[in-house]
Amino acid sequence: MNDKWWMIGVADVCSHFQVDLSCLVDGELGEESATRAMAHLEVCEACSEFFEGTRLQVQMHRDVSEPILLAERYAVLLGSDAIGTDSDELVHRLATIFYQIGKAYVLAEIRPERTRVFEDVVKVERARTHGRGFVDGVVSRGQGDAGGVDWTSARGMFNGKLSKIEGALEKGLRLLTDALEIDPSHEEARLYFGFAQLHLQKPMRAQREFNRVFQSALDETNRGHAAVQLALMNAREGDLKQAMIYLRWVRMARLDSYDERFFFVRFNIAMYYAHMEKKDRSLAEFRALLDRRPECAGEVADLFSKSPKLRTAIDSIPGFTHELLKTCPELFQSESVTGGQEQ
């Protein structure tokens, strides 16, 4: 029997590339040969089908050899994690999937490298696949009316509906809106819905959403995030006293002490005191921040470098710069404060 039966009827050029493609799937092909093989895939339908078949076969063998991965794959595709779950929890899970994908779209639009993000952002395609499997599992188990949600319609959000919407921010808003319609108590979805409204230049709507979370959230961390956003909004409007009220709440809740994501709150309080020309209070806050988080001295110095208005306020108060040097010398070990790295 011909030991290369799989090449019978295949053009010579394709038989050569299909050997390379098999090696490519196994990660055993050199860079130059891999580049030629991938270029060939773009123009040859037969080799493209061969490559996809080989890839799926290798994936199947890997799944079979690793039962845990295979079980996870089936759980995603069949929604088996929905078994024995009550209606409220099913609804919350669906809202959370919409929230996670919506958040990913929102952050993709608003330059996440300049945004402090407090948790990892999901990969959209993976979350969408999980969402489809989860919804299918709920419907297939006869729970398609759980929580009064139209689960069949909800599945459409993981398929083609979003493709008709232009712009990542608009897609994110649509998903976050659906999340809140499904579960109005979803605090994280409401936070990011407000965040998106803020970047759409709708501050009143954003403030209303943040206030709602701050007033009613059961999770103190979510209340803290809402308080920070409200403080920033008031500070931009020049109302530093109101901004301080929100930041003091974060301090009283001790979020800045046990959650490193809120360490900057004390910096903002010190900054607002400087703008209010309360030198001694500002210095005390800067010193307390460095005492509590000495490992963050470099990051604090970086915050100074990104706050030219703060440095201007300090320079305008007689003796402030000298006393800051004396009180917080570690800050001046960085060129960010003493040099000219203004951003």
Secondary structure, DSSP 8 states (H G I E B T S, - for coil): --TTGGGTT--HHHHHHHHHHHHHHTT---HHHHHHHHHHHHH-HHHHHHHHHHHHHHHHHHHHH-HHHHHHHHHHHHTGGGTT--HHHHHHHHHHHHHHHHHHHHHHHS-GGGS---S----HHHHHHHHHHHHHHHHHTT-TTGGG--HHHHHHTTTTGGGGS-SHHHHHHHHHHHHHHH-TT-HHHHHHHHHHHHHTT-HHHHHHHHHHHHHH-SSHHHHHHHHHHHHHHHHHTT-HHHHHHHHHHHHHTTHHHH-GGGTHHHHHHHHHHHHTT-HHHHHHHHHHHHHH-GGGHHHHHHHHHT-HHHHHHHHHSTTHHHHHHHH-GGGGGSHHHHS----
